[in-house]
Amino acid sequence: MKILHLSDLHIGKTVNDFNMIEDQAYMLEQIIELIESKAPDAILLAGDIYDKPVPSEEAVRLLDGFLSRLSGMDVETFIISGNHDSDERLHFGSSLFAKNKIHIAARYDGHIYKKTCQDEYGPVNIFLLPFIKASQVKHFYPDAKIESYDDAVREALSHADLNTKERNILAAHQFVAGKSGDPAPGGSESAAVLHVGTVEKVGVDCFDDFDYAALGHIHAPQQVGRETVRYAGSPLKYSLSEAGRHKTAPFVTFGPKGEVSVELITLRPLRDMRHLKGKLEQLLDRKNITSPDDYIFATLTDEEPVSDVMAIFRQYYPNTMKIVYDNAHTRESEHLDITGITQEKTYPELIADFYRMMYGCEMNDEEMRIMKEVAKEAGVINETDEIDHECDRTVCGPDAGD
């Protein structure tokens, strides 16, 4: 039996205000061509199908078209929800989809979805575990000792209809850590990055009884522990930290029990994501410009800032996402010691000190007024605080008289 493992499509995602839907459509078309050429028996989509719980209309249309094409091919498709997905929305129509070889497990109901397929070596059991939290598992097993994500996943899997003498495949969407350490985030995750090293961590040995664990949640393709516990990663790059990396899709072949091979198939985007660094004149020299339609993050080393630099850059690279400076001024700012400037100082004094340290000059009255208004809107200060602080600096104290 052969499966294609995918995850973290994040359909409908925007990156630095760039809508990625065209790039996603191109990638899904490439995946269709890959399925036609490699002829897998099953496709596993391990969560974060959409980027938002309430996806846009164009995102729904794109997934609808993709699933419609899959249903017309001789392939079984298995889908679980991720932390970005709405369980109910993704689960909608699952009974109807199942009749067309599209199996969706988006809601955890106390049971692990299981479907048994057959090949020349016998049964292959495919289990689907959508993204779960400890509270969800506690709801169905109130007497179980569940204090963490790891406890929750172990409890959930303990109720799976598992025959360890047969071949078993699991799709799951969790933050899974190996004995040698945590997986390396791609950089464009949200919850995965925020919870690294905390209760979201699940031990890789949770999956010891499975011949292959198809994971989603981390955007960088990688194995966790053994080769057959693997993150497919997102098929597209969604952050600067992924520039320079290659995206792959695991193509997994199952022989008799205990024989599993993994081939990593390179995925090629419509537009690459690249990081350019240097002086503006050098980067925009015609002889240095390649693949101008790529998504670009630029670091300029010019000592003086260039007016309207984004507009200039986009004349050459129209999909420039972000421009920052790396020069003597920015490096000096990085090493400023601000650890003691907050002691016994009012908000205006604090802001004035910081401004002076950053720019080497004083704030004017209009700039200070704007900063006070912003602080009030953010709830950092209020009218009373400002009056009280002014009193501390004038004759409003106990010796002020009338």
Disulfide bonds with the S-S distance in Angstrom:
none
